[in-house]
Amino acid sequence: MVKVNVISLLGLGSLRCVAGSAINTLGMLEAPTLPKFLTNNPLPDGKPWGKLTSPVGSAPTTGVTRRYDFMFSRGVSSPDGFQKDSLLINGQSPGPLIHANWGDWIEITVHNNITNPDEGTALHWHGFLQHNTPWSDGVPSVSQCPIAPGSSYTYRIRAERPGTTWYHAHYSAQYAGGLYGPLVVYGPSHVDYDVDLGPIFVSDYFHREYFHIVADVVGTNATRWGQPSDNTMINARANFNCSLVTDGTPCHNNAGLSKFRFRKGKTYRLRLINSSAGGLVYFSIDNHTLQVVSADFVPIKPYNATYVTLNIGNRADVLVTAAGDKDAAFYMRATQPNYFPCARANQPNGTAIILYDSAAENSIPAENPHPIPVDTTCSNDPLNLTIPYYPEPLNRQPSVTRQIVATLLVNATGNQVYEMDNSSFHANYNNPLLPQANRGNLTFERQSNVYNFGSNQTVRIVFYNNNQAPHPMHLHGYDMTIVSLGPGQWDGTTVFRPDNPMRRDVQMLSPFSHLVVQFEANNPGVWAFHCHIAWHLSMGFYINVLVRPDEVRRMQIPSATKRGCDAWSKYTKDHTVQQIDDGA
């Protein structure tokens, strides 16, 4: 096996210090573009792939392991000028780029140095299927115990398919505090382009620390349940009006926008990621057309649009041809819908600047935004636009169908919670579910919200949303096939494009609506299925899907998982864990 040690390849993790803050080069003009593949690969011609028929289930064996070393810690950041305490990875947020070739293995060692106060943590690889590695999915109380303060844990994951994604903490709402970063897998592409511009995060941004927001959201004071974001960012950069700060917090105006350089006539690949805690985002570029070529990890038939919709956790790869004048400048936009219920934002309009060949760095573009219609269903882009490039027909005869009703209520103690079939999820950090199932124990606590689908081949889940909030639903371990969605109850027969339905790992469950999804249960494990709004997840909007328990029983879970639980158990004997929300 060829082993490649990579911590911050291409400089995307390099630091510079500004006003005491660690800032990476993401969104800076000097940020490097990405290659089409990593050349340090032992296979012929440096390419591990040949002719492609479908990227699913056909990853090559490259013999390469790429290694990363992450230190989680507290620090101070001010990406929009407002200074706040943050959670950082190697002194920065977002964290360093992880990238690999299709078929590579990736090992990431996380050192938990979150102190004063201490916190456990875990790291999830969004959209990674984790075939044969469910213990590395990174969900505390499910695949592992939390990584104890002062301890380390190594994840080993396979780059099973090419595309764009991100990694983020999956312990309470820590990713909203800064623990997240980009992840790119290079591989064959069904479209051609000249330059890979790299990851572009679009997101809401909160000035308060995540822990305090969670405490309010799950608390008993109804006036604190709605939490508007303070800003909207592109690649973790934005400006903020510091005159709005009244409590003396240090703040500096004109912190700066992200900037990108285009060359006239070139076609660019943009890897879009919505890393928000609470807000849907529309992405657009003034005077430019987007060609959308993938949704989450699924290549789609290219279509042209003036904007693309990104719910939390969604990714979209788009191609943009630089057709402007050589001295032109244009705004790139991340727009949160400034209406209920799709987002709550005090500053819903995020911008970055695209500078053409000879445009000066201080160029100010003209305002010419594309119109974006009002859609109070907060839906993903229409299913008739997003058509998988590699078709997989729907199995019309599922082995099992389960209906799950999501309800928002105030419980007996006055706390706001979500219940799934009358049960709000709550994590048991000291007794994770996958090792339980591996030991043959299939009797779970009710609050673990485990749905055991046994040996069923095809699983269909019908979600009903009985409340006015939207819920971007994320399934771990699988892409879900979208069978049907729409207002009210499902009629039981309407199926959208059964010969080639849309597949993805995040799909919106709209207010007072249904969402019908299906998957082929060929990946044994215990898999999270939850709303990706950080605050809704904290309130218990979460279930676990247990698939093929007999095969889970025969798994050889690495001893590192037990050692991690031993370290957590030792820590919790002497320390009180501040688990104020559901914990996931």
Order of alpha helices (4+ residues) and beta strands (2+ residues): beta-beta-beta-beta-beta-beta-beta-beta-beta-beta-beta-beta-alpha-beta-beta-beta-beta-beta-beta-beta-beta-beta-beta-beta-beta-alpha-beta-beta-beta-beta-beta-beta-beta-beta-alpha-beta-alpha-alpha
